């Protein structure tokens, strides 16, 4: 069963990078639409938290047991971002003038990648649990994770391109975070006797991190760069991000 779990986790994460690679083939075009991709990410991250992660968590545990972990997720990522920011302020004060925007780029990048890594890790746990039930459940869960991750990876690639990273760095950063899915799958396999007891809390934590990234990092970035004449396009992109997660939930309920 371990081989099936690892193979499924690779399909659900690393293969999902295909969407981002396709995006990187047209880098100039991607830069022109990068803000729209940020808008799409806002919608998909928010929808993933409210329409997918939280409902799945409270389906297996009381709301009162899940809600605190959503709050913990929000403040954990907030504290991580602040610690990262403080570290860069201290480090840069000795080397070169303070650059607030550069600090913000680093902080946004770190929180996006950490949030994605946590989500991927939990996807790996879910895949391990599903394959422990039966093959049909394992295959269905693997397909759902893959189809969910494709638009998410496209969004992540677009955000990092928008922040000015090269194509190689964008791919490598996302490749590393994608590898947390097989790591989570292996951990899930080793902890199968107890994993069902902590999965709802982990889902709540991931939902909180997604909400923080969408509301605290991406929305201000969008407000800073968008032009009034493009407001409607960005609203459409946010709506499409929501609909992509909602539609996948209908087509492939877990």
C-alpha positions as CSV (number, residue, x, y, z in Angstrom):
1,X,0.0,0.0,0.0
2,X,2.9,2.4,0.6
3,X,3.9,2.4,-3.1
4,X,0.3,3.2,-4.1
5,X,0.2,6.1,-1.5
6,X,3.5,7.6,-2.6
7,X,2.6,7.3,-6.3
8,X,-0.8,8.9,-5.7
9,X,0.8,11.7,-3.8
10,X,3.2,12.5,-6.6
11,X,0.3,12.6,-9.1
12,X,-1.7,14.8,-6.8
13,X,1.2,17.3,-6.3
14,X,4.2,17.2,-8.6
15,X,2.2,16.5,-11.7
16,X,0.0,19.5,-10.8
17,X,3.0,21.7,-11.6
18,X,2.1,21.1,-15.3
19,X,-0.3,24.0,-15.1
20,X,2.4,26.4,-13.8
21,X,4.9,25.2,-16.4
22,X,2.5,25.9,-19.2
23,X,2.1,29.4,-17.7
24,X,5.9,29.9,-17.7
25,X,6.2,29.1,-21.4
26,X,4.6,32.5,-22.0
27,X,6.4,34.6,-19.4
28,X,5.7,38.0,-21.1
29,X,2.0,37.1,-21.4
30,X,2.0,35.9,-17.8
31,X,3.4,39.2,-16.5
32,X,0.6,41.1,-18.3
33,X,-2.0,39.0,-16.6
34,X,-0.2,38.5,-13.3
35,X,-2.6,40.7,-11.3
36,X,-5.6,38.8,-12.7
37,X,-3.8,35.6,-11.5
38,X,-3.4,37.2,-8.1
39,X,-7.2,37.9,-8.1
40,X,-7.8,34.3,-9.1
41,X,-5.7,33.2,-6.2
42,X,-7.6,35.4,-3.8
43,X,-10.8,33.7,-4.9
44,X,-9.5,30.2,-4.9
45,X,-7.7,30.4,-1.5
46,X,-10.8,31.9,0.2
47,X,-13.1,29.4,-1.4
48,X,-10.7,26.5,-0.5
49,X,-10.9,27.6,3.1
50,X,-14.6,28.1,3.4
51,X,-16.0,25.6,0.8
52,X,-13.5,22.8,1.2
53,X,-11.2,22.7,4.2
54,X,-13.5,23.9,6.9
55,X,-16.6,21.9,5.8
56,X,-14.4,18.7,5.6
57,X,-13.0,19.4,9.0
58,X,-16.4,20.0,10.8
59,X,-17.8,16.9,9.0
60,X,-15.5,14.8,11.2
61,X,-15.3,16.9,14.3
62,X,-17.5,19.4,16.2
63,X,-17.2,23.0,15.0
64,X,-16.0,24.1,18.5
65,X,-13.0,21.7,18.0
66,X,-12.1,23.0,14.6
67,X,-12.7,26.8,14.8
68,X,-9.8,27.4,17.3
69,X,-7.4,25.8,14.8
70,X,-8.6,28.2,12.1
71,X,-7.7,31.1,14.4
72,X,-4.4,29.4,15.3
73,X,-3.6,29.0,11.6
74,X,-4.2,32.7,10.9
75,X,-2.1,33.9,13.8
76,X,0.7,31.3,13.2
77,X,1.2,32.6,9.7
78,X,0.9,36.2,10.9
79,X,3.6,35.5,13.5
80,X,5.8,33.7,11.0
81,X,5.5,36.7,8.6
82,X,6.4,39.1,11.4
83,X,9.4,37.1,12.5
84,X,10.6,36.9,8.9
85,X,10.1,40.7,8.6
86,X,12.0,41.4,11.8
87,X,14.8,39.2,10.8
88,X,15.2,40.9,7.4
89,X,15.0,44.4,9.0
90,X,17.8,43.4,11.4
91,X,19.9,41.7,8.7
92,X,19.6,44.4,6.1
93,X,20.2,47.3,8.5
94,X,23.9,46.4,8.5
95,X,24.3,45.8,4.7
96,X,22.2,48.2,2.7
97,X,19.4,50.8,3.1
98,X,16.1,49.6,4.4
99,X,13.8,48.6,1.5
100,X,10.3,48.1,2.7
101,X,8.9,46.7,-0.5
102,X,11.6,44.1,-0.8
103,X,10.8,43.0,2.7
104,X,7.1,42.7,1.8
105,X,8.0,40.7,-1.3
106,X,10.0,38.2,0.8
107,X,7.3,38.0,3.4
108,X,4.5,37.4,0.8
109,X,6.7,34.8,-0.9
110,X,7.4,33.0,2.4
111,X,3.7,33.0,3.5
112,X,2.5,31.8,0.1
113,X,5.0,29.0,0.0
114,X,4.4,28.0,3.6
115,X,0.7,28.0,3.2
116,X,1.0,26.0,0.0
117,X,3.4,23.6,1.7
118,X,1.0,23.1,4.7
119,X,-1.9,22.5,2.3
120,X,0.1,20.0,0.3
121,X,1.2,18.2,3.4
122,X,-2.4,17.8,4.5
123,X,-3.3,16.6,1.0
124,X,-0.7,13.9,1.5
125,X,-2.3,12.9,4.8
126,X,-5.7,12.8,3.2
127,X,-4.4,10.6,0.4
128,X,-2.8,8.2,2.9
129,X,-6.1,7.9,4.8
130,X,-8.1,7.4,1.6
131,X,-5.8,4.6,0.3
132,X,-6.1,2.9,3.7
133,X,-9.8,2.6,3.2
134,X,-9.9,1.0,-0.3
135,X,-8.6,1.5,-3.9
136,X,-11.7,3.3,-5.2
137,X,-11.6,5.9,-2.4
138,X,-7.8,6.3,-2.9
139,X,-8.2,6.9,-6.6
140,X,-11.1,9.3,-6.2
141,X,-9.2,11.4,-3.6
142,X,-6.0,11.4,-5.7
143,X,-8.0,12.7,-8.7
144,X,-9.7,15.4,-6.5
145,X,-6.4,16.6,-5.1
146,X,-4.8,16.7,-8.6
147,X,-7.6,18.8,-10.1
148,X,-7.7,21.1,-7.1
149,X,-3.9,21.6,-7.2
150,X,-3.7,22.5,-10.9
151,X,-5.5,25.9,-10.6
152,X,-3.7,26.5,-7.2
153,X,-0.3,25.9,-8.8
154,X,-1.2,28.2,-11.7
155,X,-2.2,30.9,-9.1
156,X,1.1,30.4,-7.1
157,X,3.2,30.6,-10.2
158,X,1.4,33.8,-11.3
159,X,1.9,35.4,-7.9
160,X,5.6,34.7,-7.9
161,X,6.0,35.9,-11.5
162,X,4.2,39.0,-10.4
163,X,6.6,39.5,-7.6
164,X,9.5,39.4,-10.1
165,X,11.1,36.0,-9.7
166,X,12.7,34.3,-12.6
167,X,11.0,31.2,-14.2
168,X,13.6,28.8,-12.8
169,X,13.2,30.2,-9.3
170,X,9.4,30.1,-9.6
171,X,9.5,26.5,-10.7
172,X,12.0,25.4,-8.1
173,X,10.1,27.0,-5.2
174,X,6.8,25.4,-6.2
175,X,8.6,22.1,-6.9
176,X,9.9,22.1,-3.3
177,X,6.5,22.9,-1.8
178,X,4.9,20.2,-4.0
179,X,7.2,17.6,-2.5
180,X,5.5,18.2,0.9
181,X,2.6,16.1,-0.4
182,X,4.6,12.8,-0.6
183,X,6.2,13.7,2.7
184,X,2.7,14.1,4.2
185,X,1.6,10.9,2.6
186,X,4.5,8.9,4.1
187,X,3.9,10.5,7.5
188,X,0.2,9.7,7.2
189,X,1.0,6.1,6.3
190,X,3.2,5.8,9.4
191,X,0.6,7.4,11.6
192,X,-2.6,5.8,10.2
193,X,-3.7,4.5,13.7
194,X,-4.0,8.1,14.9
195,X,-4.3,10.3,11.8
196,X,-8.1,10.4,11.8
197,X,-8.0,12.0,15.2
198,X,-6.0,15.0,14.1
199,X,-7.0,15.6,10.5
200,X,-9.9,18.0,11.3
201,X,-7.5,20.2,13.3
202,X,-4.9,20.2,10.6
203,X,-7.6,21.1,8.0
204,X,-8.7,24.0,10.2
205,X,-5.1,25.2,10.5
206,X,-4.6,25.1,6.8
207,X,-7.9,27.1,6.2
208,X,-6.6,29.8,8.6
209,X,-3.3,30.1,6.8
210,X,-5.1,30.4,3.4
211,X,-7.4,33.1,4.7
212,X,-4.5,35.1,6.1
213,X,-2.6,34.9,2.8
214,X,-5.7,35.9,0.8
215,X,-6.9,38.8,3.0
216,X,-3.7,40.1,4.5
217,X,-1.2,39.7,1.7
218,X,-2.8,39.4,-1.7
219,X,-5.7,41.8,-1.3
220,X,-3.4,44.7,-0.3
221,X,-1.1,43.8,-3.2
222,X,-4.1,43.9,-5.6
223,X,-5.3,47.2,-4.2
224,X,-1.8,48.7,-4.6
225,X,-1.4,47.9,-8.3
226,X,-4.9,47.7,-9.9
227,X,-6.4,50.5,-11.9
228,X,-10.0,51.5,-11.6
229,X,-10.8,50.7,-15.2
230,X,-9.8,47.1,-14.5
231,X,-11.8,46.6,-11.3
232,X,-14.5,44.6,-13.1
233,X,-12.0,42.2,-14.6
234,X,-10.4,41.6,-11.2
235,X,-13.9,40.9,-9.7
236,X,-14.5,38.4,-12.5
237,X,-11.1,36.7,-11.8
238,X,-11.9,36.5,-8.0
239,X,-15.3,35.0,-8.9
240,X,-13.7,32.5,-11.2
241,X,-11.3,31.5,-8.5
242,X,-14.2,30.8,-6.2
243,X,-16.1,29.0,-8.9
244,X,-13.2,26.8,-9.7
245,X,-13.0,25.4,-6.2
246,X,-16.8,25.2,-5.9
247,X,-17.2,23.4,-9.2
248,X,-14.5,20.9,-8.4
249,X,-16.3,20.2,-5.1
250,X,-19.5,19.5,-7.0
251,X,-17.9,17.4,-9.7
252,X,-15.6,15.4,-7.4
253,X,-17.0,15.5,-3.8
254,X,-14.6,13.9,-1.3
